[in-house]
């Protein structure tokens, strides 16, 4: 028969008390952790809103406080075999250059200007604090940036790294490539390491790459494609080089007559397939395929691409507008208008939304609604449509209509 002593009872009560206290401590720690996590999330959102506002306003001074240029440049040099004898001096030079030229964020500010948008979508899970931001350029080009944050020694959040969906990842991969492979040959020979690649070959590569960039800026897309074909295969397959060439190929294709366009399409398709084979986890080609597939009336492929991107970013109302454009091109005008109006309700602050919604109404033959949208674009942003610069097939006969002419005459 079991004996129950007072000492045993006290021990059991004591153990139970300690368990309750321990459970309470764990619960308290968990509560504190949740509260700390919520406070951190609030801080990240507040920082993201401050940063995106600075970018949209073109406030370079504020951007300079929020982007950590030194960390970006350190990232350029990390893990890459640069061919300088004095790597620290080279790194310091690039820090000064980027700070002087606002190089870390200047292109983003430029892309978001003139009717564009740079908006925080959400913070992302992971060991490092990261923000997902949507960039809509003034011409309607869509991109998603992932901003990695870090806390400075003064306790302030700053952006230390940017990745871009449209650029295939690292925002500054091309700069790192140029720094590591070519820039040493533009400095004094005494600075170049004995391990530097053969200078003549590097200079030829650099001339070809420079030719691609210059030709693309001048819209000489055929020349850009010629320079690409002269590059070694290993250089062609670099993310930035291959994506730039895909963009040039798509643009060149649209300049061609119908018969030539059909022949060139296979070359563009091979480039897209090649990119996805080399970089299967990137969505840079998928972003481009939305417009490219719908342009060639492969609407199912375009819809699949929109769905893949939407899933990857965790949902975005701007993609309702992208889907609306696809449906408009397919002739499904009712669904296109419904999706476009839904996007417009959620994103009235983006100029390109009003432009695209106007074109969708125009394609459906609703000139009154199209003009109403153009009026909202003008009232809100003081922007109008350049008739010669847009795709006429998407605007129907709007520009010849009495509704449009009357509205434009009264601006």
C-alpha positions as CSV (number, residue, x, y, z in Angstrom):
1,X,0.0,0.0,0.0
2,X,1.4,3.3,-1.1
3,X,2.2,5.7,1.7
4,X,1.5,9.5,1.2
5,X,3.7,11.6,3.4
6,X,3.5,15.3,4.0
7,X,7.0,15.7,2.6
8,X,6.0,13.9,-0.6
9,X,3.0,16.1,-1.0
10,X,5.0,19.2,-0.5
11,X,7.5,18.0,-3.1
12,X,4.8,17.3,-5.6
13,X,3.2,20.7,-5.0
14,X,6.6,22.4,-5.3
15,X,7.3,20.6,-8.6
16,X,3.8,21.6,-9.9
17,X,4.4,25.2,-8.8
18,X,7.7,25.3,-10.6
19,X,6.1,23.9,-13.7
20,X,3.3,26.5,-13.6
21,X,6.0,29.2,-13.1
22,X,8.0,27.8,-16.0
23,X,5.0,27.5,-18.2
24,X,4.1,31.1,-17.3
25,X,7.6,32.2,-18.1
26,X,7.5,30.5,-21.5
27,X,4.1,32.0,-22.2
28,X,5.4,35.4,-21.2
29,X,8.5,35.0,-23.4
30,X,6.3,33.9,-26.3
31,X,4.0,36.9,-25.7
32,X,7.0,39.3,-25.6
33,X,8.4,37.7,-28.7
34,X,5.1,38.2,-30.6
35,X,5.0,41.8,-29.4
36,X,8.6,42.3,-30.4
37,X,7.8,40.8,-33.8
38,X,4.8,43.0,-34.3
39,X,6.8,46.1,-33.3
40,X,9.5,45.1,-35.8
41,X,6.9,44.6,-38.6
42,X,5.5,48.1,-37.8
43,X,9.0,49.5,-38.0
44,X,9.7,47.8,-41.4
45,X,6.4,49.0,-42.8
46,X,7.0,52.5,-41.6
47,X,10.5,52.4,-43.1
48,X,9.2,51.0,-46.4
49,X,6.6,53.7,-46.7
50,X,9.2,56.4,-46.0
51,X,11.6,55.0,-48.6
52,X,9.1,54.5,-51.4
53,X,7.8,58.0,-50.8
54,X,11.3,59.4,-51.1
55,X,11.8,57.4,-54.4
56,X,8.5,58.6,-55.9
57,X,9.3,62.2,-54.9
58,X,12.8,62.0,-56.4
59,X,14.2,63.0,-53.0
60,X,17.9,62.0,-53.5
61,X,19.0,63.4,-50.2
62,X,16.4,61.3,-48.3
63,X,17.3,58.2,-50.4
64,X,20.9,58.8,-49.5
65,X,20.0,58.4,-45.8
66,X,17.9,55.2,-46.4
67,X,20.2,53.3,-48.8
68,X,23.5,52.2,-47.4
69,X,25.9,52.8,-50.4
70,X,28.9,51.4,-48.6
71,X,27.2,48.0,-47.9
72,X,26.2,47.9,-51.6
73,X,29.7,48.4,-52.8
74,X,31.1,45.9,-50.3
75,X,28.5,43.5,-51.8
76,X,29.9,44.1,-55.3
77,X,33.4,43.2,-54.1
78,X,32.5,40.2,-51.9
79,X,33.4,36.8,-53.3
80,X,34.6,38.1,-56.7
81,X,38.2,37.9,-57.9
82,X,39.0,41.5,-58.8
83,X,42.2,42.3,-60.6
84,X,43.5,45.2,-58.6
85,X,46.6,45.1,-56.5
86,X,45.0,47.3,-53.9
87,X,41.5,46.1,-53.6
88,X,40.7,48.5,-50.6
89,X,41.7,51.5,-52.7
90,X,39.5,50.4,-55.6
91,X,36.6,49.8,-53.2
92,X,36.9,53.2,-51.6
93,X,37.0,54.8,-55.0
94,X,33.7,53.2,-56.0
95,X,32.0,54.1,-52.7
96,X,32.9,57.8,-53.4
97,X,31.7,57.5,-57.0
98,X,28.4,56.0,-56.0
99,X,27.8,58.5,-53.2
100,X,28.5,61.4,-55.6
101,X,26.3,60.0,-58.4
102,X,23.6,58.5,-56.2
103,X,24.4,55.3,-58.1
104,X,22.6,52.9,-55.7
105,X,19.2,54.4,-56.2
106,X,19.3,56.9,-59.1
107,X,18.0,54.5,-61.7
108,X,15.1,53.5,-59.5
109,X,14.2,57.1,-58.9
110,X,14.3,57.7,-62.7
111,X,12.2,54.7,-63.4
112,X,9.5,55.7,-60.9
113,X,9.2,59.3,-62.3
114,X,6.9,60.7,-64.9
115,X,3.8,58.8,-63.9
116,X,5.4,55.7,-62.5
117,X,5.1,54.3,-59.0
118,X,7.2,52.7,-56.3
119,X,5.0,51.1,-53.6
120,X,5.5,48.8,-50.7
121,X,3.6,45.5,-50.9
122,X,4.6,43.7,-47.8
123,X,7.5,42.5,-45.6
124,X,8.8,39.0,-46.4
125,X,9.6,36.1,-44.0
126,X,13.1,35.0,-43.4
127,X,16.1,35.4,-41.2
128,X,16.9,38.9,-42.6
129,X,14.3,41.7,-42.7
130,X,13.2,42.1,-46.3
131,X,10.5,44.2,-48.1
132,X,8.7,43.5,-51.4
133,X,8.2,46.6,-53.5
134,X,6.4,47.0,-56.8
135,X,8.0,49.3,-59.4
136,X,5.8,50.6,-62.3
137,X,7.9,52.7,-64.7
138,X,6.5,55.7,-66.4
139,X,6.0,53.6,-69.6
140,X,4.1,50.9,-67.7
141,X,7.0,48.4,-67.4
142,X,6.5,46.3,-64.3
143,X,9.1,45.0,-61.9
144,X,9.3,43.8,-58.3
145,X,12.2,44.7,-55.9
146,X,13.2,42.8,-52.8
147,X,15.0,45.1,-50.4
148,X,17.1,43.6,-47.7
149,X,17.4,45.8,-44.5
150,X,20.0,46.1,-41.8
151,X,20.3,48.2,-38.7
152,X,23.2,50.7,-38.6
153,X,25.4,51.2,-35.6
154,X,23.1,54.1,-34.6
155,X,20.0,51.8,-34.7
156,X,18.6,53.1,-37.9
157,X,17.2,50.8,-40.7
158,X,18.9,51.0,-44.1
159,X,18.7,49.1,-47.3
160,X,21.8,47.1,-47.9
161,X,20.8,45.0,-51.0
162,X,18.3,45.1,-53.8
163,X,17.2,42.2,-56.0
164,X,15.0,42.7,-59.1
165,X,12.6,40.3,-60.7
166,X,13.0,41.9,-64.1
167,X,16.8,42.0,-63.9
168,X,17.0,38.4,-62.9
169,X,18.1,38.9,-59.4
170,X,21.0,41.0,-58.2
171,X,20.2,44.6,-59.0
172,X,23.8,45.4,-59.7
173,X,25.1,42.1,-61.2
174,X,26.2,43.9,-64.4
175,X,28.2,46.5,-62.4
176,X,29.9,43.7,-60.5
177,X,30.7,42.0,-63.8
178,X,32.2,45.1,-65.3
179,X,34.1,45.9,-62.1
180,X,35.6,42.4,-61.9
181,X,36.3,41.8,-65.5
182,X,37.0,45.1,-67.3
183,X,37.6,48.1,-65.1
184,X,41.1,47.2,-64.1
185,X,42.2,47.7,-67.7
186,X,41.2,51.3,-67.5
187,X,43.5,52.1,-64.6
188,X,47.3,52.4,-64.4
189,X,49.0,49.1,-65.4
190,X,50.8,49.1,-62.1
191,X,47.5,48.6,-60.3
192,X,46.6,45.5,-62.3
193,X,47.2,42.1,-60.6
194,X,49.4,39.5,-62.4
195,X,46.3,37.3,-62.3
196,X,44.2,39.6,-64.5
197,X,42.8,38.1,-67.7
198,X,44.4,38.8,-71.0
199,X,43.8,42.5,-71.6
200,X,43.1,42.5,-75.3
201,X,40.3,39.9,-75.1
202,X,38.8,41.9,-72.2
203,X,38.8,45.1,-74.2
204,X,37.1,43.4,-77.1
205,X,34.4,42.0,-74.9
206,X,33.9,45.4,-73.3
207,X,33.6,47.1,-76.7
208,X,30.9,44.6,-77.8
209,X,29.0,45.0,-74.5
210,X,29.2,48.8,-74.8
211,X,28.0,48.5,-78.4
212,X,24.9,46.5,-77.2
213,X,24.0,49.1,-74.6
214,X,24.6,52.1,-77.0
215,X,22.6,50.5,-79.8
216,X,19.8,49.6,-77.4
217,X,19.6,53.2,-76.2
218,X,19.5,54.5,-79.8
219,X,16.9,51.9,-80.7
220,X,19.2,50.3,-83.2
221,X,18.1,46.8,-82.2
222,X,19.5,45.0,-85.1
223,X,23.0,46.4,-84.4
224,X,22.6,45.3,-80.7
225,X,21.8,41.7,-81.8
226,X,24.8,41.7,-84.1
227,X,27.2,42.7,-81.3
228,X,25.6,40.0,-79.1
229,X,26.4,37.3,-81.7
230,X,30.1,38.3,-81.6
231,X,30.4,37.6,-77.9
232,X,31.8,34.3,-76.5
233,X,29.0,32.0,-75.5
234,X,29.9,32.2,-71.8
235,X,29.5,36.0,-71.9
236,X,26.3,35.8,-73.9
237,X,24.8,33.6,-71.1
238,X,25.3,36.2,-68.4
239,X,21.9,37.2,-66.9
240,X,22.1,40.9,-67.8
241,X,23.5,40.3,-71.3
242,X,20.9,37.7,-72.2
243,X,18.0,39.7,-70.8
244,X,19.1,42.9,-72.6
245,X,19.3,40.8,-75.9
246,X,15.8,39.4,-75.3
247,X,14.5,42.9,-75.0
248,X,16.3,44.0,-78.1
249,X,15.1,41.0,-80.0
250,X,11.4,41.6,-79.0
251,X,11.7,45.3,-80.0
252,X,13.4,44.5,-83.3
253,X,10.7,41.9,-84.1
254,X,8.0,44.6,-83.8
255,X,9.8,46.7,-86.3
256,X,9.7,44.0,-89.0
257,X,7.1,43.3,-91.6
258,X,4.7,40.5,-90.9
259,X,6.6,37.8,-92.9
260,X,10.0,38.7,-91.4
261,X,8.4,39.0,-88.0
262,X,7.3,35.4,-88.1
263,X,10.8,34.2,-89.0
264,X,12.4,36.2,-86.3
265,X,9.9,35.0,-83.6
266,X,11.7,31.6,-83.5
267,X,15.0,33.4,-82.6
268,X,13.3,35.4,-79.8
269,X,11.6,32.2,-78.5
270,X,14.9,30.4,-78.4
271,X,16.5,33.2,-76.4
272,X,13.6,33.1,-73.9
273,X,13.9,29.3,-73.6
274,X,17.7,29.5,-73.2
275,X,17.3,32.0,-70.4
276,X,14.8,29.8,-68.5
277,X,17.1,26.7,-69.1
278,X,20.1,28.5,-67.5
279,X,18.2,30.3,-64.8
280,X,15.1,28.1,-64.0
281,X,14.3,29.8,-60.8
282,X,14.2,33.3,-62.2
283,X,11.0,35.0,-63.3
284,X,12.6,37.7,-65.5
285,X,11.7,35.9,-68.7
286,X,8.2,35.1,-67.4
287,X,7.6,38.9,-66.9
288,X,8.6,39.5,-70.5
289,X,6.5,36.6,-71.7
290,X,3.2,38.1,-70.5
291,X,3.3,40.9,-73.1
292,X,5.2,38.8,-75.7
293,X,2.8,35.9,-75.7
294,X,-0.3,38.1,-75.8
295,X,1.3,40.1,-78.7
296,X,1.5,36.8,-80.6
297,X,-2.0,35.9,-79.6
298,X,-0.9,33.0,-77.3
299,X,-3.3,34.1,-74.6
300,X,-3.3,30.9,-72.6
301,X,0.5,31.2,-72.2
302,X,0.1,34.9,-71.2
303,X,-2.5,34.0,-68.6
304,X,-0.2,31.3,-67.2
305,X,2.6,33.7,-66.8
306,X,0.4,36.2,-65.0
307,X,-0.7,33.5,-62.6
308,X,2.9,32.4,-61.9
309,X,4.0,36.0,-61.1
310,X,0.9,36.6,-59.0
311,X,1.7,33.5,-56.9
312,X,5.4,34.4,-56.6
313,X,4.6,37.9,-55.2
314,X,1.8,36.7,-53.0
315,X,-0.9,38.7,-54.9
316,X,-0.9,42.2,-56.3
317,X,-3.8,44.3,-57.5
318,X,-1.6,45.7,-60.3
319,X,-1.6,42.2,-61.9
320,X,-5.4,42.5,-62.3
321,X,-4.6,45.3,-64.7
322,X,-2.0,43.1,-66.5
323,X,-4.5,40.4,-66.8
324,X,-7.1,42.9,-68.1
325,X,-4.7,43.9,-70.9
326,X,-4.3,40.2,-71.9
327,X,-8.1,39.8,-71.9
328,X,-8.6,42.9,-73.9
329,X,-6.2,41.7,-76.6
330,X,-8.0,38.4,-76.6
331,X,-11.3,40.1,-77.3
332,X,-12.8,39.3,-74.0
333,X,-13.8,42.9,-73.4
334,X,-16.3,42.3,-70.6
335,X,-13.8,40.6,-68.3
336,X,-11.1,43.0,-69.3
337,X,-13.1,46.0,-68.2
338,X,-14.1,44.4,-65.0
339,X,-10.5,43.6,-64.1
340,X,-9.3,47.0,-65.2
341,X,-11.9,48.8,-63.1
342,X,-11.0,46.6,-60.1
343,X,-7.4,47.6,-60.4
344,X,-8.3,51.2,-60.8
345,X,-10.3,51.3,-57.6
346,X,-7.3,49.9,-55.7
347,X,-4.6,51.9,-57.4
348,X,-5.9,55.3,-58.4
349,X,-2.5,56.9,-57.6
350,X,-0.7,55.3,-60.5
351,X,-0.9,57.2,-63.8
352,X,-0.3,54.2,-66.0
353,X,-3.4,52.5,-64.5
354,X,-5.6,55.3,-65.9
355,X,-3.8,55.1,-69.3
356,X,-4.3,51.3,-69.5
357,X,-7.9,51.4,-68.4
358,X,-8.6,54.1,-71.0
359,X,-7.1,51.9,-73.7
360,X,-9.2,48.9,-72.6
361,X,-12.4,50.9,-72.8
362,X,-11.3,52.2,-76.2
363,X,-10.6,48.7,-77.5
364,X,-14.1,47.8,-76.5
365,X,-15.5,50.7,-78.4
366,X,-16.6,52.7,-75.3
367,X,-15.2,56.1,-76.3
368,X,-17.1,57.9,-73.5
369,X,-15.5,55.8,-70.7
370,X,-12.1,56.0,-72.4
371,X,-12.3,59.8,-72.5
372,X,-13.4,59.9,-68.9
373,X,-10.3,58.0,-68.0
374,X,-8.0,60.2,-70.0
375,X,-9.6,63.2,-68.3
376,X,-8.8,61.6,-64.9
377,X,-5.2,61.1,-66.1
378,X,-5.0,64.8,-67.0
379,X,-6.7,66.1,-63.9
380,X,-4.6,64.0,-61.5
381,X,-1.2,64.0,-63.2
382,X,-1.3,66.6,-65.9
383,X,-0.5,63.9,-68.5
384,X,-2.0,63.3,-71.9
385,X,-1.6,60.5,-74.5
386,X,1.0,60.9,-77.2
387,X,-1.0,59.5,-80.1
388,X,1.9,58.6,-82.3
389,X,3.7,56.8,-79.5
390,X,1.0,54.2,-78.5
391,X,-0.1,50.9,-80.0
392,X,-3.0,52.0,-82.2
393,X,-4.5,48.5,-82.3
394,X,-5.2,48.8,-78.6
395,X,-7.0,52.2,-78.9
396,X,-9.5,51.3,-81.5
397,X,-10.8,54.3,-83.3
398,X,-10.8,56.5,-80.2
399,X,-8.4,59.2,-81.6
400,X,-10.7,59.7,-84.6
401,X,-13.9,59.9,-82.5
402,X,-15.8,63.1,-81.8
403,X,-15.7,62.4,-78.1
404,X,-11.9,62.4,-78.0
405,X,-11.5,65.4,-80.4
406,X,-14.0,67.4,-78.4
407,X,-12.3,66.6,-75.1
408,X,-8.8,67.4,-76.4
409,X,-10.0,70.7,-78.0
410,X,-11.3,71.8,-74.5
411,X,-8.2,70.9,-72.5
